[in-house]
């Protein structure tokens, strides 16, 4: 079965009918027609149970002795068969933030991760009858989805080029994959995933300090690589300019000494201490 939308009788019309029945009951009591008055009195009580109202973005799932009759999604004041059971299901958007769970990423590193999900009920029939408690179903499946998703990506690849999509660098793609994974899992409950994204991401405590040192080492190596690359380019440019402008003629030994000095000056952690040469260039 699928969800079917119904529009019940307006509650204001039935309220008018209900008032007419009350007046008729009073008339019968005055006329001493007690039997009919008791019958209409019981009818008044039964009719009263059929009135209900729905707020905006609300709904009522109607069933009659276990048989699904439809879903009322319009907001307002209505009346239905008093013997209908009316289960309220909210159609509002809801936020859910999962607990921080410890999982292993693609490389096996333990990480802490949580997910924030924005969802709402789309199919009231599935939400009411295909699962036990759809709110709890969202919680459990969100936890399962984040565990599944985290295992398919690495936390970080420690690479400037960022060729591999990771949990830390590929935010858009990872969130899209998480949203898709959650959407597939929650369809059975008639839930629409409006947005899903990682709310918290960090290494687990037992490896956090080690990974911090690794990140620092990778950053130092990357910085050194850039420094050396830039220094080589500057030395090459300096030699080319000296040669083209015919400023000075350097043999291979002088070039080697100049390259060595420039590399020391450009790549050193601290400023180079100058040494005054009181002799010739050959000393």
C-alpha positions in Angstrom: 0.0 0.0 0.0 1.0 3.6 -0.6 0.1 6.8 1.1 -3.2 8.3 0.0 -4.3 11.8 0.9 -7.9 12.4 2.0 -9.8 15.6 2.9 -12.4 15.0 5.6 -15.5 16.9 6.3 -15.1 20.5 7.6 -15.3 20.6 11.3 -17.4 23.8 11.2 -20.2 22.2 9.2 -20.3 19.2 11.6 -20.2 21.5 14.5 -23.3 23.2 13.3 -25.0 19.7 12.8 -23.8 18.8 16.3 -25.5 21.9 17.8 -28.7 21.1 15.9 -28.7 17.6 17.5 -28.2 19.2 20.9 -31.2 21.4 20.4 -33.2 18.4 19.2 -32.2 16.5 22.3 -33.3 19.3 24.5 -36.7 19.5 22.7 -37.2 15.7 23.1 -36.5 16.0 26.8 -39.0 18.8 27.2 -41.5 16.8 25.1 -40.9 13.8 27.5 -39.7 11.6 24.7 -36.9 10.2 26.9 -36.0 7.2 24.8 -35.2 9.3 21.7 -33.5 11.9 23.9 -31.2 9.2 25.3 -30.4 8.0 21.8 -29.6 11.5 20.6 -27.5 12.1 23.7 -25.4 9.1 22.9 -25.1 10.3 19.3 -23.9 13.7 20.6 -21.1 12.0 22.6 -20.1 9.8 19.7 -20.0 12.8 17.2 -17.9 14.8 19.6 -15.1 12.2 19.3 -14.8 12.9 15.6 -13.6 16.5 15.9 -9.9 17.3 15.5 -7.6 19.9 14.1 -4.2 19.9 12.4 -1.6 22.6 12.7 0.5 23.7 9.6 3.0 21.0 8.6 1.1 18.4 10.6 -0.8 15.3 9.6 -3.1 12.5 10.8 -2.9 8.9 9.7 -6.5 7.5 9.8 -7.1 3.8 10.4 -10.4 1.9 11.1 -10.0 -1.2 13.1 -6.5 -1.8 11.7 -7.4 -0.8 8.1 -5.5 2.2 6.6 -8.0 4.8 5.4 -5.8 7.7 4.4 -3.7 10.6 5.6 -5.0 14.1 6.3 -2.3 16.7 5.5 -4.4 19.9 5.2 -4.3 22.1 8.2 -7.6 23.2 9.8 -10.6 22.0 11.8 -12.1 18.7 10.6 -14.5 15.9 11.5 -14.2 12.2 10.6 -15.7 9.0 11.6 -15.5 8.9 15.4 -14.3 5.3 15.3 -11.2 6.3 13.2 -7.9 6.2 15.1 -5.9 9.3 14.3 -2.1 9.0 14.6 -0.3 12.4 14.5 2.9 12.6 12.4 4.8 15.9 12.0 5.9 16.9 8.5 8.2 19.6 9.8 11.9 19.6 9.1 14.0 18.2 12.0 17.6 18.3 13.0 19.5 15.3 14.4 23.1 15.3 15.6 24.5 11.9 16.2 26.8 11.1 19.0 30.6 11.1 18.4 31.5 7.6 17.4 34.9 6.0 17.1 35.4 4.4 13.8 38.4 3.4 11.6 39.0 5.4 8.4 40.2 3.9 5.1 43.8 3.5 6.4 42.7 2.0 9.7 43.3 5.0 11.8 40.8 5.4 14.7 38.9 8.7 14.4 36.0 10.4 16.2 33.1 11.5 13.9 29.6 12.7 14.2 27.0 13.7 11.6 24.2 16.4 11.5 21.1 15.4 9.5 18.2 17.5 8.4 15.2 15.3 7.7 11.4 15.2 7.4 8.7 12.7 6.9 7.7 12.4 3.2 5.5 9.3 3.2 3.3 9.0 6.3 2.2 5.5 5.5 5.8 4.1 5.5 6.6 6.1 8.6 3.6 4.8 10.5 3.5 1.2 9.4 6.8 0.1 7.7 9.0 0.7 10.8 8.4 0.6 14.5 9.5 4.1 15.6 10.7 6.2 12.7 12.5 8.7 15.0 14.6 5.9 16.5 15.1 4.4 13.0 16.7 7.7 11.9 19.1 7.7 14.8 20.2 4.1 14.3 20.6 4.4 10.5 22.5 7.7 10.8 25.0 6.0 13.1 25.3 3.1 10.6 25.7 5.4 7.6 28.5 7.5 9.2 30.4 4.3 10.1 30.0 3.0 6.5 31.0 6.3 5.0 34.0 6.9 7.3 35.5 3.5 6.3 35.6 4.5 2.6 37.7 7.7 3.0 41.0 8.5 4.7 41.1 11.2 7.3 43.9 13.0 5.4 46.4 12.1 2.7 49.2 14.5 3.9 49.8 15.6 0.4 49.8 19.2 -0.9 48.4 18.0 -4.2 45.4 16.5 -2.5 44.9 13.9 -5.2 42.8 11.7 -3.0 39.4 12.8 -1.6 39.6 12.7 2.2 37.2 13.4 5.1 39.1 16.6 5.9 39.7 18.0 2.4 36.8 16.7 0.3 34.0 18.3 2.3 31.5 18.7 -0.5 32.0 15.2 -2.0 32.0 13.5 1.4 28.8 15.3 2.5 27.1 14.4 -0.8 28.1 10.7 -0.3 26.8 10.8 3.3 23.5 12.4 2.1 23.1 9.7 -0.5 23.9 6.9 1.9 21.4 8.2 4.4 18.7 8.7 1.8 19.0 5.1 0.7 18.8 3.8 4.2 15.8 6.0 5.3 13.7 5.5 2.2 12.1 2.4 3.8 10.7 4.7 6.6 9.4 7.3 4.2 12.0 9.8 5.4 13.5 12.5 3.1 17.0 13.6 3.8 17.2 17.3 3.1 20.8 17.7 4.2 23.6 15.7 5.8 27.0 16.8 6.8 29.9 16.0 9.1 29.5 17.8 12.4 32.7 16.7 14.2 35.9 15.1 12.9 39.1 14.4 14.8 41.6 11.7 15.4 40.9 9.4 18.4 42.7 10.4 21.6 45.2 7.5 21.5 46.7 8.6 18.2 46.0 12.3 18.2 49.4 13.4 19.5 51.3 11.0 17.1 49.2 12.3 14.2 49.9 15.9 15.2 53.6 15.3 15.1 53.2 13.6 11.7 51.3 16.6 10.4 53.9 18.9 11.7 56.7 16.9 10.1 54.8 16.8 6.8 54.3 20.5 6.9 58.0 21.1 7.6 59.0 18.8 4.7 56.6 20.6 2.4 57.9 24.0 3.5 61.5 22.9 3.0 60.6 21.6 -0.5 59.2 24.9 -1.4 62.2 26.8 0.0 64.7 24.6 -1.9 62.7 24.8 -5.1 62.5 28.6 -4.8 66.2 28.8 -3.9 67.3 26.8 -6.9 65.2 29.0 -9.2 66.7 32.2 -7.7 70.3 30.8 -8.0 69.6 29.8 -11.6 68.2 33.3 -12.4 71.2 35.0 -10.8 73.7 33.0 -12.8 71.8 33.6 -16.0 71.6 37.4 -15.4 75.3 37.6 -14.5 76.2 35.7 -17.7 73.8 37.7 -20.0 74.8 41.2 -18.6 78.5 40.2 -18.7 78.9 41.6 -15.1 81.6 39.1 -14.1 83.2 36.0 -15.6 83.0 33.0 -13.3 84.7 29.7 -13.9 83.2 26.4 -12.6 84.9 26.7 -9.2 83.6 30.2 -8.6 80.1 29.2 -9.8 80.1 26.3 -7.4 81.2 28.5 -4.5 78.5 31.1 -5.4 75.8 28.5 -5.6 76.9 27.0 -2.3 76.8 30.4 -0.6 73.5 31.4 -2.1 71.9 28.1 -1.1 73.1 28.5 2.5 71.7 32.0 2.7 68.4 31.2 1.1 67.7 27.8 2.8 69.1 28.5 6.3 66.7 28.6 9.3 68.5 31.7 10.6 70.1 34.6 8.9 73.6 33.8 7.6 76.5 35.5 9.5 78.6 37.4 7.0 82.3 36.6 6.7 84.5 39.5 5.4 87.1 38.3 2.8 90.2 40.4 3.1 92.1 38.5 0.3 91.3 37.8 -3.3 88.5 35.9 -4.8 90.8 32.8 -5.1 91.5 32.7 -1.3 
